[in-house]
Amino acid sequence: MQQINHLENFNLALEHDDGHNPELRDEELERETADMKLIFSDVENSDRVLEDCSYLWVDPDYVGQLSPGQERCYEILLAAQQGMVYAVTTIGKLAEAQGLENPLSCYERVNNLQSLGAIAGFNA
């Protein structure tokens, strides 16, 4: 099966808090997702010395189409990468920076950004 990376092929509702049914909340899954570590480096192939984390590289020249949520996430990720030689955050903190209450929404945005080629290194 071939996946075509185009916005219309993603379930964009899951990129927003109201896309997750509150009656089906899995608090343990949300907590585990929020604690996922993201390490940014200004080098695409940086040393990977820590385990259980994603070493992200954001493509500063990405020009593809993004949803508004993906655009906001991309801007934050790119700023983190460009602002420091090395930066660490979590999905939970990234969700807060975007005004999201559910870390699963942020997880979907980051995962979709990787599928589109805007970032690399996310261990979904």
C-alpha positions as CSV (number, residue, x, y, z in Angstrom):
1,M,0.0,0.0,0.0
2,Q,1.4,3.4,-0.9
3,Q,0.8,6.5,1.2
4,I,0.5,9.7,-0.6
5,N,1.6,12.6,1.6
6,H,-1.0,15.2,1.0
7,L,-3.1,17.1,3.5
8,E,-6.3,15.6,2.3
9,N,-5.0,12.1,3.2
10,F,-4.5,13.0,6.9
11,N,-7.2,13.0,9.6
12,L,-6.6,16.6,10.5
13,A,-9.4,16.5,13.1
14,L,-6.9,14.6,15.3
15,E,-4.6,17.5,15.3
16,H,-7.0,19.4,17.5
17,D,-8.2,18.9,21.1
18,D,-11.8,18.5,20.0
19,G,-10.8,15.7,17.6
20,H,-10.3,13.3,20.5
21,N,-13.5,12.0,22.2
22,P,-13.3,13.0,25.9
23,E,-15.4,9.9,26.8
24,L,-12.7,7.6,25.4
25,R,-9.7,9.4,27.2
26,D,-6.8,7.2,28.1
27,E,-5.0,9.3,30.7
28,E,-2.0,6.9,30.8
29,L,-1.5,7.1,27.1
30,E,-1.8,10.9,27.2
31,R,0.8,11.1,30.1
32,E,3.2,8.8,28.2
33,T,2.8,10.9,25.0
34,A,3.3,14.1,26.9
35,D,6.5,12.8,28.4
36,M,8.0,11.9,24.9
37,K,11.3,13.7,24.7
38,L,12.3,15.7,21.6
39,I,15.9,16.8,21.1
40,F,16.6,19.4,18.4
41,S,19.9,19.8,16.8
42,D,21.0,22.1,14.0
43,V,22.6,19.1,12.3
44,E,20.5,16.5,10.5
45,N,22.8,13.6,11.6
46,S,23.7,14.5,15.2
47,D,25.1,12.0,17.7
48,R,22.3,10.0,19.3
49,V,23.6,9.4,22.9
50,L,20.3,9.4,24.7
51,E,17.8,6.6,24.5
52,D,14.0,6.8,24.5
53,C,13.8,10.1,22.7
54,S,13.5,11.5,19.2
55,Y,16.3,13.5,17.6
56,L,14.5,16.0,15.4
57,W,15.8,17.9,12.5
58,V,13.5,20.5,11.0
59,D,13.9,21.3,7.3
60,P,14.4,25.1,7.3
61,D,13.7,25.1,3.5
62,Y,10.4,23.2,3.6
63,V,7.9,24.7,1.2
64,G,5.1,22.1,1.1
65,Q,1.5,22.8,2.1
66,L,0.7,22.5,5.8
67,S,-2.5,22.7,7.8
68,P,-2.8,25.7,10.2
69,G,-2.0,23.4,13.1
70,Q,1.0,21.9,11.4
71,E,2.2,25.4,10.4
72,R,2.2,26.5,14.0
73,C,4.0,23.4,15.2
74,Y,6.5,23.7,12.4
75,E,7.3,27.3,13.3
76,I,7.9,26.4,17.0
77,L,10.1,23.4,16.1
78,L,12.1,25.5,13.6
79,A,12.6,28.3,16.1
80,A,13.8,25.8,18.7
81,Q,16.2,24.4,16.2
82,Q,17.5,27.7,15.0
83,G,17.6,29.4,18.4
84,M,20.0,27.0,20.1
85,V,22.8,24.6,19.1
86,Y,21.0,21.9,21.2
87,A,17.5,22.0,22.7
88,V,15.3,19.5,24.5
89,T,11.5,19.6,25.1
90,T,8.6,17.1,25.4
91,I,5.5,16.6,23.4
92,G,3.6,18.0,26.4
93,K,5.5,21.2,26.5
94,L,5.2,21.6,22.7
95,A,1.5,21.0,23.1
96,E,1.3,23.8,25.7
97,A,3.2,26.2,23.4
98,Q,0.5,25.6,20.8
99,G,-2.3,26.1,23.2
100,L,-3.3,22.4,23.1
101,E,-4.7,20.6,26.1
102,N,-4.3,17.0,24.7
103,P,-0.8,15.9,23.9
104,L,-2.2,13.4,21.4
105,S,-3.2,16.4,19.2
106,C,0.4,17.6,19.2
107,Y,1.7,14.1,18.6
108,E,-0.5,13.9,15.5
109,R,0.9,17.3,14.2
110,V,4.5,16.2,14.7
111,N,3.8,12.8,13.1
112,N,2.1,14.4,10.1
113,L,5.0,16.9,9.7
114,Q,7.4,14.0,9.5
115,S,5.2,12.2,7.0
116,L,5.2,15.4,4.8
117,G,9.0,15.6,5.0
118,A,9.1,18.9,7.0
119,I,10.9,17.2,9.9
120,A,12.9,14.0,10.3
121,G,13.8,11.8,13.2
122,F,10.5,11.6,15.1
123,N,10.1,8.1,16.6
124,A,6.4,7.7,16.4
